[in-house]
Every structure is written in structure tokens, then in C-alpha cells.
Amino acid sequence: MDLRIAIVQLDIAPTQPELNLQRMEHFVSEAVSRGAQLVVFPEDAVTGPLEGQVLFVANAPAYLAFFQSLALKYGIDIVPGSWTVQEGASLFNASYYINRDGSVAGMYRKINLWETERAIITPGALASVFPTAYGLMGLTMCWDIAFPLLFAEMSRQGAELVISPTLWSLSREAELRKSVAKDEILLIDSLCTARAFENDMVFVYCNAAGDVSDSKKDGALSGRSQITHPQEKVICKASGNAEELLLAHVKHQRAAVSATA
């Protein structure tokens, strides 16, 4: 694998998809101008969390079409975060990998839901590994990072790089209690490094920026977007939770694994 990756730690405007889509195109253009071949956005980047997950379900096909057109227009692979899709009576938090020609290489429905999602979102059931022009990729989301068996399954399927759109926040109380915030950040950093090292894969963790506020939650995003590598450890990392675009040139070849009886 030899790939230039841009991760956008985006300050999402809750329930304002038109504004978010406009700003996301700006970052796609910037990523291309800086030589990126793949650009990644946070979980719920289009609509924001909670209310946004249910208010705009009917627009899901239009969001996918929008990013397919962007990929083709700018000639870049895109992981546009996630949005809610409906199948029958069930709602899923879905993420996509879109090739530079506008085709969909793979999609993933979030398996390990956070407690605020469980009342409205149905968990997915399958790990997601798929071929791209740069090798075998996998998708996860946010709280999935705490479940090593999911990553082990993707590794078993040959994933060389796993991408995690994320919206990981701290409650306002925790943000004010700095020792709690430091513990949470230590957890994020440790999990990002461990998942790459234990599975011989590159791990792309793209969180959102700024504050999060709606009828069910008031707090701040934890930031710390980063790319970790099984040998080189941390390739790049956001220092805090401000909006920024990070760019890294990633090279990796998985070690050959001998079959055992």
C-alpha cells in the first residue's frame, strides 16, 4: 500500500446538511490541491448526530449521489463519514467508500452502537472488507474501536487499512473535569495504536471538531484524529479538537502469514 490520505476533523453544523455538504466539498478540493488520493470525514458529518440521524433519512440516496459526483469531479477516493439509511422498518448508521470514478467500493453498517444510538438505530451484522485501487480496505465507526474481535475478523479477511469515521465526544461535565478528559484521550490514543499494531494494519481515525449540542447531549468533541501504523506507530495526529485537515503519506505491506493446521 502506498497512499496519500487526508483526514478532515470537521466542525459539523447539526441538522444543517446543506451547509455541511458545501464545506465538505471545500475540504475535498483542498485535499486534492495538497496531493491527497483519499479524503476521510467524521461520522454523521452530513447531518450531525441524534436528531440529524432521523430527520434526513429520506435524503440518504441524494447524499450518496452527491459524494459520487464529487469523487468523479475531483478524481479522489472519498469516505464521506456516515448518515442514516432505512431498510424496511430499520434504521442503520451507514458509511461508504467511494472510488475516484464514482463507484462504491464498499459500505458498512455500524455494529457497536453507543448508548444514545440504541433507541433509534439497528446494529449492523457484518465486518466490511473490500478491494480498492490501493489494496484491501475495511470500514468501522467510532465505538467499534473498543471491540478487538471485529478488527481481528477484518485482519483475517486481509484488510491492509481500516478507516473509522468517528463522533466521539466528552460530556460538558467531563470536559470541565480535566482528569476525566485526559483519561478519555489516553483511551483513544491507546486504542488507535493497539488496533494497528495487533492486526498489522494501518488505522485511520477521523473524529469531528468543536462542540456538540442537541436536546440529548451538551459537550465537546474529543478530536485527536490520527493515523496509526503497525511499525511506525503514530504517523499524524491532531493536537486537540479544533477543525483541521491532516495529510499523511502512508506506506505498508502486510507480513505474510503461514497457514497452520
N, C-alpha and C positions, 0 to 999 in steps of 0.2 A: 504494500500500500504506500502510495506517495501522493499526498493530498494537501491542498491549502484550504483551511477551514476558517470561516468567520462565525463567531457566536455573538449574538446580539442580546445583551442584557437590557431588555426593553422596559421602559416605564409605560405600562399598559393603562389606557383610559377605560375604566369599567363601563360596560354597556354602551360603548361608542365604537362599533366596528368600522364605520366609515373612516373615522379619524385614525384608528389603528392600522387599517389597510393602507392608507395613504403614507403613514410614517414607515410602515414595513417596506413598502416599495422604495422609499428613500434609502433605507439601510441596505436593501438588495443592490441598488445602484452603487452605493458606496463600497460595498463588499467587492463587487466586480471591479471597480476602479482600483482597488488595492490588491487585485490579483487572486481573490478567493475563487475556488471551484465549487465550494459548498457553503451555504449560509444556513444557520440554525437559529430558530426563535423559541421563546419560552412557551410552556403550557398555557392554554387559554389566552394566547396573545391577541387573538382577533376580537374576542368579546369580553374578556375579563372573567373572573370566577363566579360561581354560585348563581346569582341572578342571570348573568350573561350566559351561563351554560344552558338555561332553559328558555330564555326569551327569544333566541335567534335560531332555534333548531331548524326551522323551515329554510334557512339561508345556507345550510351546510353544503349543498351541491354548488351553489354560487361561489362560496369561499374556495372550494377545491378548484373550480374552473379558473378563478382569479389567479391563484398561485401557479397553476399550469401555464397560464398565459405569461406570467412573469418569468418563469423558468425559460420559456421559449424566447421571450423578448430579450432577456439579458444573457442567455446562454450559460446558466448556472444551475446546479442542483440545489433544491430547497427543501428543508424540513420546517414547515410554517407553524411550528408549535402544535396546538391541538384545538379542536372545537367539538361540540356535541353533535352526534348523529343519532338518528332514530331508526330502529328496525322493529316493526310491529309496535308493541306497547313499550318496548325497552329503549332507554337512552344510554349511549356509550360515549366515553371520552376518547376520541379517536385522533391519531396522529398519522401523518403520511410522509413518505419520502418520494419527492418528485424529481425525475431526471431532467437534465437540461433541455431535452427535446419535448418536455411537457407530459411525458408518460409517467404513470405511477409505478414506481419500482416495488413499493411495499407499504403496508399500513398496519397499525397496531391499535388495539383497544385496551385501555388501561386495566390491568388486572387487580393491583393492590390499591384500593381506594382509601383516601383519607376519610376520617370520620364525618366531616361536613358534606362529603360527596355521597355517602352511602344511602341517604334518604331518597336521592333522585337518580343516581347513576347506577347502571348494572355493570358488574365487573366483567371484563373480557376473560377469555379462557385459554388463549394460545400465545406462546412466545412467537416473536416476529423476526425472522432472519430471511434475507433476500439478496440476490445478486445486483450489483451496480457496476458502473464502469470502473470503479475504484476498488472493487472487492466485495466480499460478503459483509453486509451491514445488518445491525439489529436496532430495534426501537424499544425504549421503555419510557416511563413517565414518573417523575417526582418520587413518591413514596416507594415505588418499585425498588429503588436503590437499596432498601433495607432488607431485601429478600434474596439471599445469595443463590438459592436453587434456580431462580429464574435466569440469572446470569450464567450459571453452570449449564443450563439447557441451551442457551444461545451459543455458548462456547462449544458445546457438543456438536451443534449444527454448523460450526465453522466460522462464526462471526469474528471478523477481524476488528471491527469498530462498532461500538454501541452508542447511540445518541439518546439523550434523556432531556426532552423539553420538561421544564420544571416550574412550579409556582410554590415555592417553599417560603412561608412567612413566619414571623415571630409575632405573638400577641403583643399589644401595646404594653401590657404588664411586664412581659418577658424582656421587651426591648429596654424598658426602664431599669430592669434588674440586670445589670451588665454581666454579672457572673453567669446567669442563665443563658444570655445571648452568646457568650463565649463558649459555653458547653455545646450549644446547638451548632455553632460554626465549626467547632472541633469535630463534631459528629459528621457533618457534611464533608469536610476535608478528608477525614479518615476513610469514610465510605467510598469517596471518589477514587482515592489512591488504592484502596483494597480491591475494589471491583476490577480495576485494570490489571493489577499485579496478579491476583489469584486466578484470573481467566486468560492471561496472555492476550489481552485486547486493549485497544485504545478506547477511552471512555470520554464522551463529550457531554458535559453537564451544563445546560443553559437555563439559568434562573431568570426571573423578572427583576425589575428595579423599582425603587421608590417605596411608596406606601400602598396598603390595600385597605379599603374601607367599603363596607356594604352593610346591609341590615343584620348580618350574622357575624361579622368579624371586623375588628379595627386593629391594625398593626402595621408592621413594616416588613417588606421582603428581605430575606436574609442575603440575597445577592450571591457572591462567591462563585459565579460562573467560572468554569475551568475545563481544561483538557488534561487528562492524566494518561500516562503511558506505562506499560509494564516494566520497562527498563529505565526510562528517563524520569519517571515519577511525574512531577507537575510540569507540563510544558508551558502553560499560561494560566493566569488566574486573575479575576477581578479582585481588587483590594477591598472593595466594600459593596454597597448596594446601589451605587449611582448608575445611571444609564451609560452604557459604553459598548463599543464594538471591539472585540478581541480577535486577533488574527494569528494563526499559527500554521507552520508548515510541518506536517506530520508524516513520518516515515515509520513503517513497521512491517515485519514479516513474521507470522506466527511460526513457532518452532514445530518441527514435525513430531507427531505423536504416534508412537508404535502401538499397534493393536495388541491387546492382551487377552489371554484365554479366559 
